[in-house]
Amino acid sequence: MNKNLLFVLTLIIIAAFAVNKATSQNPAYNLSAKNFQFMDFAGDGIDAMIFDIVIEHTNLAASGPFEFGFGSTILIFKMQYE
């Protein structure tokens, strides 16, 4: 029974990899950061940088319509100097 189970599991794994299909293409967008501003939130000097992350669709024919639902990015870096 143990050999039959091993055979069936091996067959399932091979079938899963055989059916798996992946395609790739070159990216058709530009990603950049713009509008840099240095801010003072704590009141003790410049302690924050605010910027816009821009995604620009460049080739509709190669990649189809550009779909981006929603994005919110928060980057926090805490540096401590001694």
C-alpha positions, 0 to 999 in steps of 0.5 A, spaced: 500 500 500 505 504 501 508 503 494 501 505 491 501 511 495 508 513 493 506 512 486 500 516 486 503 522 489 509 522 484 504 522 478 500 527 481 506 532 482 508 530 475 502 532 472 501 538 476 508 541 473 506 538 466 500 542 466 503 549 469 504 554 464 508 560 465 509 566 460 513 572 461 514 579 457 518 585 458 515 590 462 512 596 459 512 601 464 517 606 467 517 606 475 520 613 478 520 617 484 519 625 483 517 631 487 522 630 493 520 634 499 524 634 506 520 636 512 520 637 519 515 633 523 518 633 530 520 640 530 528 638 531 530 639 524 529 635 517 527 628 519 522 626 513 522 626 506 516 625 502 516 623 494 511 621 489 512 614 486 510 614 479 508 608 474 507 610 467 505 605 462 509 605 455 506 600 450 499 598 450 500 593 444 505 589 448 502 588 455 495 590 454 491 595 458 494 597 464 491 595 471 493 598 478 487 597 483 490 601 489 497 602 492 499 605 498 506 605 500 509 607 507 517 606 508 520 608 515 527 608 516 529 609 523 537 611 524 540 613 530 547 616 530 551 616 536 
